[in-house]
Amino acid sequence: VQEDVIVAFAETVKQQNWARLHLENIFMSPRRLNGFLSEFSAPAFLTGKVRRPDDGDGVDHDIFVYVNLPGDWEEFLNGRLGAATRKTARRTLRAIDDAAEYRVTDVTAATLERDLRILLQFWENQWGAKLAARYHPGLPKAMINNFRNMLRCAFEDDALYLPVLWQGENPIGVQATLIDRKNRSLIGMLNG
C-alpha cells in the first residue's frame, strides 16, 4: 500500500506546472525516498542532491537523528543501558534532584515572554554572528522575530513544551519542542 501511495503522490506532483521543485529536510527511509524519486526519470526530470554551503563547523545538516524510545524511563534504563551505566545515571539524577542549585521550570502564560527571551538570546549568541556574516546582517533578527511569533502561536495552541534549566537564578539551558498531539510526537525546534 505504501508503494502505491508513494507512486500516486509522485504522479500528482509531476502533473503540477513546476519550473523547479526543491524538496528540503525530507525525513523518510531511503527506500521510500528512492521510490518517490525514481518516478521522476530523465530526461524529463533532473534530480540531484543540493549541496548546502559548508559553514566551517564540520556539521552535516542533512543528517537527521531518530530514536525509537520505549514506553517509560525504567524500560529505557533496563533495556538500553548496561548495569554500571544505569547505576551511574540513577545516582546522577538523584544528585540533581537533591541539589537545590538546579531546577527546571515549565513555561506558563506568566513566564512565556521571559522564557522566549532566554531561548532566543541563547540562540542568537550561538548562531547570530555566523548567519549575519554568511547571509545578511538582518537575517538573525528576522529569524528571531519569526521564531518568537511561531512559538507564541504554538503556546496559545497548547503545542509548546519549553522547559528552562536553571542553576540558581541563572538560566543555563532551554529547549523549544513542538507537541504534535495528533501524531503523538514531539518535534525539537530550537535549543540554547
C-alpha positions as CSV (number, residue, x, y, z in Angstrom):
1,V,0.0,0.0,0.0
2,Q,2.8,2.4,0.9
3,E,4.4,2.0,-2.5
4,D,1.1,2.7,-4.2
5,V,0.7,5.9,-2.2
6,I,4.3,7.0,-3.0
7,V,3.7,6.4,-6.7
8,A,0.3,8.2,-6.7
9,F,1.9,11.2,-4.8
10,A,4.8,11.4,-7.3
11,E,2.3,11.3,-10.2
12,T,0.3,14.1,-8.7
13,V,3.5,16.2,-8.1
14,K,4.7,15.6,-11.7
15,Q,1.4,16.9,-13.1
16,Q,1.9,20.3,-11.5
17,N,3.5,23.1,-13.5
18,W,6.9,23.2,-11.9
19,A,9.8,25.0,-13.3
20,R,11.8,23.7,-10.4
21,L,10.8,21.7,-7.3
22,H,13.1,21.9,-4.3
23,L,12.4,19.4,-1.5
24,E,14.3,20.0,1.7
25,N,14.5,18.3,5.1
26,I,12.7,15.2,3.9
27,F,12.6,12.7,6.8
28,M,11.9,9.3,5.4
29,S,13.6,6.0,4.8
30,P,16.0,5.7,1.9
31,R,13.6,3.1,0.4
32,R,10.7,5.5,0.4
33,L,12.7,8.4,-0.8
34,N,14.3,6.4,-3.7
35,G,10.8,5.1,-4.6
36,F,9.5,8.6,-4.8
37,L,12.5,10.0,-6.7
38,S,12.5,7.0,-9.2
39,E,9.2,8.3,-10.6
40,F,11.0,11.4,-11.9
41,S,13.0,9.8,-14.7
42,A,15.4,11.6,-17.1
43,P,15.3,13.3,-19.5
44,A,12.1,15.0,-18.4
45,F,13.3,15.4,-14.9
46,L,16.7,16.1,-13.4
47,T,17.2,15.0,-9.8
48,G,20.1,15.6,-7.5
49,K,21.2,16.5,-4.0
50,V,21.6,20.2,-3.4
51,R,24.8,20.8,-1.6
52,R,24.5,23.0,1.4
53,P,27.3,25.5,1.9
54,D,29.9,24.4,4.4
55,D,29.7,26.9,7.3
56,G,33.0,25.7,8.7
57,D,31.6,23.9,11.7
58,G,32.1,20.5,10.2
59,V,28.4,19.6,10.7
60,D,26.4,17.7,8.0
61,H,23.0,19.4,8.4
62,D,21.4,16.7,6.2
63,I,21.7,14.0,8.9
64,F,18.6,13.5,10.9
65,V,18.8,11.5,14.2
66,Y,15.7,9.4,15.0
67,V,15.5,7.2,18.1
68,N,12.6,4.9,18.9
69,L,12.1,5.3,22.7
70,P,10.5,2.7,25.0
71,G,7.3,3.5,26.8
72,D,8.8,4.8,30.1
73,W,12.0,5.7,31.8
74,E,12.6,2.5,33.6
75,E,12.1,0.5,30.5
76,F,14.7,2.7,28.8
77,L,17.2,2.3,31.6
78,N,16.7,-1.5,31.8
79,G,16.6,-2.2,28.1
80,R,19.2,0.3,26.7
81,L,21.8,0.7,29.4
82,G,24.2,-1.6,31.0
83,A,24.2,-2.2,34.8
84,A,27.1,0.2,35.5
85,T,25.8,3.0,33.3
86,R,22.3,2.5,34.7
87,K,23.6,2.8,38.2
88,T,25.6,6.0,37.3
89,A,22.5,7.5,35.6
90,R,20.3,6.9,38.6
91,R,22.9,8.3,41.0
92,T,23.5,11.4,38.9
93,L,19.8,12.0,38.6
94,R,19.3,11.6,42.4
95,A,22.1,14.1,43.0
96,I,20.5,16.6,40.6
97,D,17.1,16.1,42.2
98,D,18.6,16.6,45.7
99,A,20.6,19.7,44.8
100,A,18.7,22.9,45.3
101,E,21.1,24.6,42.9
102,Y,19.4,23.2,39.8
103,R,15.8,23.3,38.8
104,V,13.7,23.1,35.7
105,T,10.7,25.4,35.1
106,D,7.9,24.9,32.6
107,V,6.5,27.7,30.5
108,T,3.3,29.4,31.7
109,A,1.4,32.4,30.4
110,A,3.2,34.5,33.1
111,T,6.7,33.3,32.0
112,L,6.2,32.9,28.3
113,E,7.9,36.2,27.3
114,R,10.8,35.7,29.7
115,D,11.3,32.1,28.6
116,L,11.2,33.1,24.9
117,R,13.7,35.9,25.6
118,I,16.1,33.4,27.2
119,L,15.8,30.9,24.4
120,L,16.2,33.4,21.6
121,Q,19.2,35.1,23.4
122,F,20.9,31.8,23.7
123,W,20.1,31.0,20.0
124,E,21.4,34.4,18.9
125,N,24.6,34.0,20.9
126,Q,25.2,30.7,19.2
127,W,24.1,31.5,15.6
128,G,23.6,35.2,15.1
129,A,27.1,36.3,14.1
130,K,27.6,33.4,11.8
131,L,24.3,33.8,10.0
132,A,24.8,37.6,9.7
133,A,28.3,37.2,8.3
134,R,27.4,34.5,5.9
135,Y,24.0,35.7,4.6
136,H,22.8,39.1,5.6
137,P,23.2,41.3,8.8
138,G,19.5,41.4,9.3
139,L,18.8,37.7,9.0
140,P,19.3,36.7,12.7
141,K,16.8,39.4,13.9
142,A,14.3,38.4,11.3
143,M,14.6,34.7,12.2
144,I,14.3,35.6,15.9
145,N,11.1,37.5,15.2
146,N,9.7,34.6,13.2
147,F,10.6,32.1,15.9
148,R,9.0,34.3,18.6
149,N,5.8,34.7,16.7
150,M,5.6,31.0,15.8
151,L,6.4,29.9,19.4
152,R,3.8,32.3,20.8
153,C,1.2,30.7,18.5
154,A,2.3,27.2,19.5
155,F,1.9,28.2,23.2
156,E,-1.6,29.6,22.5
157,D,-2.5,26.3,20.8
158,D,-1.1,24.3,23.8
159,A,1.5,22.8,21.4
160,L,4.7,24.1,23.0
161,Y,7.0,22.4,25.5
162,L,9.6,24.9,26.7
163,P,11.5,23.8,29.8
164,V,14.2,26.1,31.1
165,L,17.1,24.6,33.2
166,W,18.3,27.0,35.9
167,Q,21.4,27.0,38.0
168,G,20.4,29.2,40.9
169,E,18.9,32.2,39.3
170,N,20.8,31.8,36.0
171,P,19.2,30.1,33.0
172,I,21.7,27.6,31.6
173,G,19.6,25.7,29.0
174,V,16.3,25.8,27.3
175,Q,14.6,23.6,24.6
176,A,11.7,24.5,22.4
177,T,9.7,21.5,21.4
178,L,6.5,21.4,19.4
179,I,3.8,19.0,20.5
180,D,2.1,17.1,17.7
181,R,-0.8,15.5,19.6
182,K,-2.5,14.1,16.5
183,N,0.6,12.0,15.7
184,R,1.6,11.6,19.3
185,S,5.1,13.0,18.7
186,L,7.4,15.8,19.8
187,I,9.4,17.9,17.3
188,G,12.5,19.5,18.6
189,M,12.8,23.0,17.2
190,L,15.3,25.3,18.9
191,N,17.6,25.0,21.9
192,G,20.0,27.1,23.7
